[in-house]
Amino acid sequence: MVSVEVFDEAFGMHEVEQREPADDTVVMLIDLKRCIGCFSCETSCKLEHELSMGPRLIRVIQVGPKKVLGRVKSLYIPMPCFHCSPAPCVEACPTGAMQKRSDGIVFVDSEACIGCKRCMQACPYGAPQYDSRTGRVVKCDFCMHRVDYRRTYTKEELQKIYRYTYKHGGEVRLPVADEVGNIKRDNKGRLVDEKGEPLSGKRLAELGRGVESITYAGLWSACATKCSTEAMTFGYYRDVKKAIEKKAENRRIIRVGSVFYALPGDDFPEPAPEHRH
């Protein structure tokens, strides 16, 4: 069990004895030290779910800028739905439109939603949001349609889709730069290798090497897939647990529902003498 701090609306941050998520619970680890506030997660979420202007299913909150040890510092905090357990929005919904799956994902059944906004009142984090275009509530569902995606790929298909090739025991395919030094991308913005093939696609389960085919065990959420600094690690808890434990060796880990935050820590450069107060 990783020692984590948990956010409670009444008591703020504090360490508590809390049951670990089940291995098949979908979770997200967000490294706040890597987040640069580029808002690519917000943009990709909008495109993935074809949202209207208002709703933001993941929000990047800026804290700062302020002085830290004589240097100006800003912190960016991506906030998806935390998929609480128990989820107050589920309990508040009068029609059963707000539901929680066995893998921990909380979602809205749009056909059953009547737009009463009781879930919005119940959620302390503002995750459910009203979509004026449809007259119903929408929220982050961890891209469950991507999580549920299943398909068996051949070795040849894997070489084109994943950022690891299966030639020569699974050597890493690296992105290439042009003559100016810019990283090459295709017309969809994806990184490409020396052959011009995209280096995209992430998966929940760890890929084996030297296989003839593999069954794809789901896609990452759109926000995690498009994160420009790879600040987000997404997947089932059994796969993300090692990454959480690694971060916890020298970083504070805060857990809110199914989302784990790795705080940036205080390892800022030592300020120059004239900046000390």
Secondary structure, DSSP 4 states (H G I P E B T S, - for coil): ----EEEETTTEEEE---PPPPTT-EEEEEETTT-----HHHHHHHHHHT--SS--SSEEEEEEEEEETTEEEEEEEEE-----SS-HHHHH-SSS-EEE-TTS-EEE-TTT-----HHHHH-TT--SEEETTTTEEE---TTHHHHT--EEEEHHHHHHHSSB--GGGTPBPPP-B-TTSPBPB-TTS-BB-TTS-B----BSSPPPSS-SEEEE--BPPHHHHH-TT--EEEEEHHHHHHHHHHHHTTS-EEEETTEEEE---S-PPPPPGGG--
